[in-house]
Amino acid sequence: MVAVDSNKGGMFFVYGYGGTGKTFIWKTLSAALKSKGEIVLNVASNGIASLLPGGITAYSRFAIPFNPNEESTCNIKQGSPLAELIVKSKLIIWNEAPMMHKFCFKSLYRSMRDILRLANPSSFQLLFGGKPIVFGGDFRHILPVIPKGSRYDIVHATINLSYLWRHCTILRLTKNMRLQNSARF
């Protein structure tokens, strides 16, 4: 919330296995900001997006190319309704991030810096154009799918091997809340 209120952006990764409360955090962050009239973009790397308030897949929301490469950008035009939505949003929450190829994040990074520089010229120098983004997931789940890729190819396609990762603040959830709650009943 400090990153949201400061308007300086930030990149965060909430790391936790199933049952540790990631979805609870997403819903709480969304509700807190929406109660103030703010826009939160909730996306996920797969169909799990339907669990998030207003959730949609990242490919659909950000027009990410299906086969991104090192130089890809998202198909978002300056001044388009999607670009305006991104400018007005206060936070992006991206669930199940480890499933996506690191080039997807790089594409969004480039696109957001370009989109947000019109509203704030210094945003081109900021991570994701100064928009705070919270990723989440578990690297023990499904990693990016690389057709005919070796183990090396798959591991090296993950977000934590992107140059963006060194700017990421990692927050760990370790207590299984589902098990704790079921013990009470």
C-alpha positions as CSV (number, residue, x, y, z in Angstrom):
1,M,0.0,0.0,0.0
2,V,3.0,2.3,0.6
3,A,4.1,1.8,-3.0
4,V,0.6,2.6,-4.2
5,D,0.3,5.8,-2.1
6,S,3.7,7.0,-3.0
7,N,3.1,6.9,-6.8
8,K,6.7,5.7,-7.3
9,G,5.7,2.2,-8.2
10,G,7.4,-1.0,-7.2
11,M,7.6,-4.7,-8.2
12,F,6.6,-7.2,-5.6
13,F,6.4,-11.0,-5.6
14,V,4.2,-12.8,-3.0
15,Y,5.6,-16.3,-2.8
16,G,3.6,-19.0,-1.2
17,Y,2.3,-22.5,-1.8
18,G,-1.5,-23.3,-2.0
19,G,-3.4,-22.4,1.1
20,T,-1.1,-19.7,2.4
21,G,-3.4,-16.8,1.7
22,K,-2.4,-15.3,-1.6
23,T,-6.0,-15.0,-2.9
24,F,-7.0,-13.5,0.4
25,I,-4.3,-10.9,0.0
26,W,-5.3,-10.1,-3.6
27,K,-9.0,-9.7,-2.6
28,T,-8.0,-7.5,0.4
29,L,-5.7,-5.2,-1.6
30,S,-8.4,-4.9,-4.3
31,A,-11.2,-4.2,-1.8
32,A,-9.1,-1.6,0.1
33,L,-8.3,0.4,-3.1
34,K,-11.7,0.0,-4.7
35,S,-13.3,1.2,-1.5
36,K,-11.4,4.5,-2.2
37,G,-12.7,4.6,-5.8
38,E,-9.4,3.4,-7.2
39,I,-8.9,1.0,-10.1
40,V,-7.1,-2.3,-9.6
41,L,-6.2,-4.5,-12.5
42,N,-6.4,-8.2,-11.4
43,V,-4.9,-10.7,-13.9
44,A,-3.7,-14.2,-13.8
45,S,-1.6,-16.4,-16.1
46,N,-4.4,-18.8,-16.6
47,G,-8.1,-19.3,-16.1
48,I,-7.7,-19.0,-12.3
49,A,-8.3,-15.3,-13.0
50,S,-12.0,-15.8,-12.4
51,L,-11.2,-16.2,-8.7
52,L,-10.0,-12.6,-8.5
53,P,-12.4,-9.6,-8.4
54,G,-12.7,-8.5,-12.0
55,G,-10.1,-11.0,-13.0
56,I,-9.0,-11.7,-16.5
57,T,-6.0,-13.5,-18.1
58,A,-2.9,-11.4,-18.5
59,Y,-2.7,-12.2,-22.2
60,S,-6.2,-10.7,-22.7
61,R,-5.9,-7.7,-20.4
62,F,-2.5,-6.5,-21.7
63,A,-2.6,-7.8,-25.3
64,I,0.6,-9.7,-24.7
65,P,1.9,-11.5,-27.8
66,F,1.4,-15.3,-27.6
67,N,5.0,-16.0,-28.7
68,P,6.9,-13.1,-27.2
69,N,10.6,-12.6,-27.8
70,E,13.3,-10.4,-26.3
71,E,12.1,-7.3,-28.2
72,S,8.3,-7.8,-28.0
73,T,5.8,-5.2,-26.7
74,C,2.1,-5.5,-25.9
75,N,-0.4,-4.4,-28.6
76,I,-1.6,-1.4,-26.7
77,K,-1.9,1.9,-28.6
78,Q,-1.4,5.3,-26.9
79,G,-4.7,6.9,-26.1
80,S,-6.7,3.6,-26.5
81,P,-9.2,2.7,-23.9
82,L,-6.8,0.0,-22.6
83,A,-4.0,2.5,-22.3
84,E,-6.2,4.9,-20.4
85,L,-7.3,2.1,-18.1
86,I,-3.7,1.4,-17.3
87,V,-2.9,5.1,-16.7
88,K,-5.9,5.4,-14.3
89,S,-5.2,2.2,-12.4
90,K,-3.4,2.3,-9.0
91,L,-2.2,-1.3,-8.8
92,I,-1.8,-4.4,-10.9
93,I,-2.1,-7.8,-9.3
94,W,-0.8,-10.7,-11.3
95,N,-1.6,-14.2,-9.9
96,E,0.3,-17.4,-11.0
97,A,3.1,-15.4,-12.5
98,P,5.7,-18.2,-12.6
99,M,3.6,-19.9,-15.4
100,M,4.5,-17.1,-17.9
101,H,7.6,-16.7,-20.0
102,K,9.9,-13.9,-18.7
103,F,9.5,-12.2,-22.1
104,C,5.8,-11.6,-21.3
105,F,6.8,-9.5,-18.3
106,K,9.4,-7.7,-20.4
107,S,6.8,-6.9,-23.0
108,L,4.5,-5.4,-20.4
109,Y,7.4,-3.5,-18.8
110,R,8.3,-1.9,-22.1
111,S,4.7,-1.1,-23.0
112,M,3.8,0.4,-19.7
113,R,6.9,2.7,-19.7
114,D,5.8,3.9,-23.1
115,I,2.1,4.4,-22.2
116,L,2.8,6.1,-18.9
117,R,5.4,8.5,-20.2
118,L,2.7,10.8,-21.7
119,A,1.1,11.3,-18.3
120,N,4.5,11.6,-16.5
121,P,7.7,12.0,-18.6
122,S,9.9,10.7,-15.8
123,S,7.9,7.4,-15.7
124,F,10.1,6.2,-18.6
125,Q,12.9,5.8,-16.1
126,L,10.7,3.9,-13.5
127,L,10.0,0.2,-13.3
128,F,6.8,-0.6,-15.1
129,G,6.5,3.1,-15.7
130,G,6.0,3.8,-12.0
131,K,2.9,1.6,-11.7
132,P,3.1,-0.8,-8.7
133,I,2.7,-4.4,-9.7
134,V,2.3,-7.4,-7.4
135,F,3.1,-10.8,-8.8
136,G,2.3,-14.0,-7.0
137,G,2.5,-17.7,-7.2
138,D,4.6,-20.8,-6.4
139,F,7.6,-21.9,-8.4
140,R,6.9,-25.5,-7.4
141,H,3.8,-25.4,-9.6
142,I,3.7,-25.3,-13.4
143,L,6.5,-23.3,-15.0
144,P,6.3,-21.8,-18.5
145,V,5.5,-24.2,-21.3
146,I,8.3,-24.2,-23.8
147,P,7.4,-26.5,-26.8
148,K,10.2,-29.1,-27.2
149,G,12.2,-27.2,-24.6
150,S,14.8,-28.8,-22.4
151,R,14.8,-28.4,-18.6
152,Y,17.4,-25.6,-19.1
153,D,15.1,-23.8,-21.6
154,I,12.1,-24.0,-19.2
155,V,14.0,-22.9,-16.1
156,H,15.6,-20.0,-18.0
157,A,12.2,-18.8,-19.2
158,T,11.0,-18.0,-15.6
159,I,10.4,-14.6,-14.2
160,N,13.1,-15.0,-11.5
161,L,15.7,-15.2,-14.2
162,S,14.6,-12.0,-15.8
163,Y,16.7,-8.9,-15.3
164,L,13.6,-7.3,-13.8
165,W,13.8,-9.8,-10.9
166,R,16.7,-7.9,-9.2
167,H,14.2,-5.0,-8.6
168,C,11.6,-7.3,-7.0
169,T,10.8,-7.3,-3.4
170,I,9.9,-10.9,-2.4
171,L,7.3,-11.4,0.3
172,R,7.0,-15.0,1.6
173,L,3.9,-16.7,3.0
174,T,4.7,-19.8,4.9
175,K,1.8,-20.8,7.1
176,N,-0.9,-22.9,5.5
177,M,-4.1,-21.1,6.5
178,R,-6.4,-23.7,5.0
179,L,-5.0,-26.4,7.3
180,Q,-5.0,-24.1,10.3
181,N,-8.7,-23.2,9.7
182,S,-9.8,-26.8,9.1
183,A,-8.3,-27.9,12.4
184,R,-10.8,-25.7,14.3
185,F,-13.9,-27.5,12.9
